[in-house]
Amino acid sequence: MTSDSSFFDPWPLLRNDASDRGRQGLHLVVHGRSGGVVPDCLASLPDLLAQRRSAPVQLEVLTAEQPVSALPQPSWIVPLLLLPGAHARTDVPAIRNRLHAAGASVRLLPFLGSWITWWNAVISALPVSERRDAVLVHHPLRPGVADRFLAMLSSRLALPLVAFDAWPKYQQRHPCARPLPLTLAPNLMTEALSEAGGLPPLLEHPPTRQALIDLLVSLP
């Protein structure tokens, strides 16, 4: 999929409901590391997308000390989060409410992990040889909404699902398994899994990174 494609529109309902005043801004929400640090694969997105969309794009990091002010034009709030955890269910709506209270015109999109087109692109980007042995590896979770979501995702993608703390035992039983970390950016989990021949974080895998860029560029 490319943003210039005339064969497939990933946002038909949003486009039908969009204003005719031009492209909206993007208020991207990411988790980030301690102190609001974000790796380059995330930090580089605003400038790249702003150029492609001809509209302002900014990054709000959940771990940063200071919140981000509203953009000066109507904008989409885009949670770049893979799971429906507390950040997606609580922190992101709080950001929307804060921006609304400041007089901003913003609309909240569902979190990235709920986008079917995104996961279709992730799977399509994996060569058949890698997909055959791929195993979804995630941070350990408490039972609940996110846990059930992961089980559904595993079924939809037809890939086994393993928590990071259970990976060593799983690998002993399945020596050919190749971990596919369920994370956008590098972290301690991806660093550890790379030693086991793991696939890179999703935004450091060029085809999946491009798929996300295409989806964001295509927003009205």
TORLO-902730 format. One line per 3 residues: number of its first residue (from 1); for each residue y, z, x of C-alpha. Coordinates in Angstrom, 3 decimals. Layout:
N
NUM> Y Z X; ... $
//
This chain:
220
1> 0.000 0.000 0.000; 3.519 -0.780 1.240; 6.885 -0.022 -0.270 $
4> 7.563 -3.767 -0.503; 4.442 -4.485 -2.538; 5.007 -6.137 -5.916 $
7> 1.438 -5.536 -7.043; 1.401 -1.786 -7.525; 4.058 0.684 -8.620 $
10> 2.977 4.308 -8.044; 5.833 5.659 -10.193; 5.992 3.557 -13.408 $
13> 6.881 6.450 -15.727; 9.526 7.840 -13.379; 11.021 4.383 -12.971 $
16> 11.199 3.852 -16.721; 13.046 7.152 -17.028; 15.278 6.713 -13.982 $
19> 19.032 6.391 -14.071; 20.622 3.043 -13.294; 23.007 4.698 -10.823 $
22> 20.838 3.883 -7.806; 18.307 5.706 -5.703; 18.219 9.465 -6.032 $
25> 18.276 11.810 -3.067; 15.152 13.602 -1.852; 14.974 17.356 -1.343 $
28> 11.708 17.733 0.570; 10.131 21.197 0.613; 7.711 22.060 3.425 $
31> 6.051 25.262 4.573; 6.980 25.323 8.253; 6.017 27.767 10.969 $
34> 7.505 31.174 11.691; 11.279 31.069 11.918; 11.515 27.775 10.057 $
37> 10.153 25.662 12.920; 8.690 22.309 11.846; 6.802 19.799 14.017 $
40> 8.192 16.340 14.605; 5.870 14.690 12.079; 7.839 16.552 9.378 $
43> 11.237 16.869 11.061; 11.458 13.100 11.511; 10.931 12.298 7.821 $
46> 14.510 12.807 6.485; 16.221 10.294 8.783; 13.449 7.746 8.396 $
49> 13.373 8.012 4.605; 17.156 8.058 4.251; 17.336 4.786 6.135 $
52> 14.580 3.185 4.075; 15.932 4.470 0.732; 19.679 4.169 1.443 $
55> 20.026 7.626 -0.066; 20.331 11.138 1.402; 17.175 13.073 2.253 $
58> 16.948 16.665 3.421; 14.270 19.167 4.375; 13.986 22.708 3.039 $
61> 11.606 24.893 5.060; 10.078 27.818 3.179; 9.829 29.934 6.334 $
64> 13.483 29.396 7.304; 15.925 32.280 6.904; 18.637 30.279 5.147 $
67> 18.189 28.107 2.053; 19.445 24.533 1.975; 22.439 23.551 -0.127 $
70> 22.132 20.915 -2.831; 22.649 17.252 -2.096; 25.830 15.739 -3.581 $
73> 23.925 13.394 -5.907; 21.004 13.611 -8.364; 17.819 14.313 -6.421 $
76> 14.083 14.743 -6.633; 12.638 18.003 -5.357; 9.437 16.949 -3.599 $
79> 7.051 19.788 -2.614; 5.095 18.510 0.395; 2.383 21.085 -0.227 $
82> -1.315 20.315 -0.541; -2.453 23.292 -2.621; -1.247 24.969 -5.842 $
85> -0.778 28.312 -4.108; 2.058 30.813 -4.503; 4.502 28.535 -2.708 $
88> 3.950 25.689 -5.187; 3.789 27.954 -8.236; 6.585 30.405 -7.410 $
91> 8.767 29.473 -4.432; 9.344 25.835 -5.365; 10.414 26.558 -8.989 $
94> 12.738 29.232 -7.555; 14.341 26.543 -5.373; 14.840 24.349 -8.434 $
97> 16.407 27.234 -10.345; 18.706 28.060 -7.421; 19.916 24.476 -7.177 $
100> 20.396 24.248 -10.943; 22.437 27.445 -10.860; 24.636 25.876 -8.192 $
103> 25.326 22.949 -10.520; 23.026 20.429 -8.857; 21.258 17.672 -10.761 $
106> 17.662 17.977 -9.578; 14.239 17.196 -11.002; 11.050 18.738 -9.696 $
109> 8.010 16.603 -8.910; 4.468 18.046 -8.820; 3.221 19.215 -5.432 $
112> 1.868 16.517 -3.119; -1.758 17.673 -3.387; -1.777 16.761 -7.091 $
115> -0.845 13.118 -6.479; -3.917 10.949 -7.081; -2.299 8.037 -5.237 $
118> -1.887 10.233 -2.148; -5.556 11.238 -1.979; -6.646 7.666 -2.676 $
121> -4.566 6.633 0.328; -6.031 9.408 2.489; -9.579 8.298 1.740 $
124> -8.725 4.612 2.116; -7.218 5.319 5.540; -10.492 6.742 6.852 $
127> -12.862 4.183 8.367; -16.268 4.199 6.713; -17.833 5.563 9.894 $
130> -15.494 8.580 9.858; -15.712 9.107 6.098; -19.505 9.344 6.238 $
133> -19.465 12.541 8.318; -16.071 13.935 7.257; -15.846 17.493 5.950 $
136> -12.740 18.930 4.304; -11.774 22.111 6.175; -9.183 24.445 4.672 $
139> -7.593 27.784 5.412; -9.564 30.656 3.833; -8.335 31.343 0.295 $
142> -8.672 34.069 -2.266; -10.552 33.051 -5.410; -8.147 31.643 -7.961 $
145> -6.147 28.552 -8.807; -6.075 27.083 -5.282; -9.766 27.791 -4.787 $
148> -10.667 25.963 -8.007; -8.351 23.102 -7.107; -10.144 22.630 -3.786 $
151> -13.520 22.505 -5.496; -12.202 19.787 -7.811; -10.729 17.874 -4.847 $
154> -14.024 18.034 -2.965; -15.808 16.597 -5.986; -13.227 13.852 -6.503 $
157> -13.248 12.761 -2.862; -17.029 13.140 -2.584; -16.649 15.130 0.638 $
160> -18.082 18.552 1.518; -15.646 21.465 1.567; -15.719 24.315 4.099 $
163> -13.351 27.194 4.811; -12.109 27.360 8.393; -13.756 30.717 9.066 $
166> -17.109 29.269 7.918; -16.812 26.114 9.999; -18.733 27.333 13.124 $
169> -21.858 28.112 11.110; -21.521 24.877 9.127; -21.252 22.877 12.345 $
172> -24.419 24.482 13.711; -26.317 23.262 10.648; -24.562 19.853 10.611 $
175> -23.870 18.861 14.238; -22.667 15.377 13.257; -20.033 16.706 10.843 $
178> -16.422 15.851 11.680; -13.744 18.182 10.284; -10.882 16.717 8.276 $
181> -8.237 19.482 8.226; -6.458 19.874 4.900; -3.017 20.216 6.418 $
184> -0.079 17.897 6.901; 1.141 19.173 10.261; -0.345 20.706 13.417 $
187> -1.175 24.406 13.316; -3.622 26.833 14.897; -6.446 25.577 12.668 $
190> -5.991 21.936 13.665; -5.768 22.893 17.331; -9.088 24.714 17.095 $
193> -10.759 21.929 15.104; -9.626 19.274 17.570; -12.034 20.815 20.084 $
196> -14.837 20.049 17.609; -13.804 16.396 17.382; -11.727 17.006 14.293 $
199> -9.482 14.386 12.762; -5.736 14.923 13.305; -3.428 16.543 10.750 $
202> -2.687 14.096 7.960; 0.857 13.300 9.103; -0.292 12.702 12.672 $
205> -2.810 10.132 11.444; -0.689 6.923 11.320; -2.249 5.343 8.195 $
208> -1.936 8.497 6.071; 1.571 9.174 7.390; 2.574 5.653 6.405 $
211> 0.999 6.103 2.969; 3.172 9.163 2.322; 6.274 7.382 3.570 $
214> 5.542 4.444 1.263; 5.118 6.753 -1.728; 8.408 8.540 -1.025 $
217> 10.296 5.318 -0.392; 8.998 3.984 -3.716; 10.506 6.836 -5.738 $
220> 13.389 5.667 -7.971 $
//
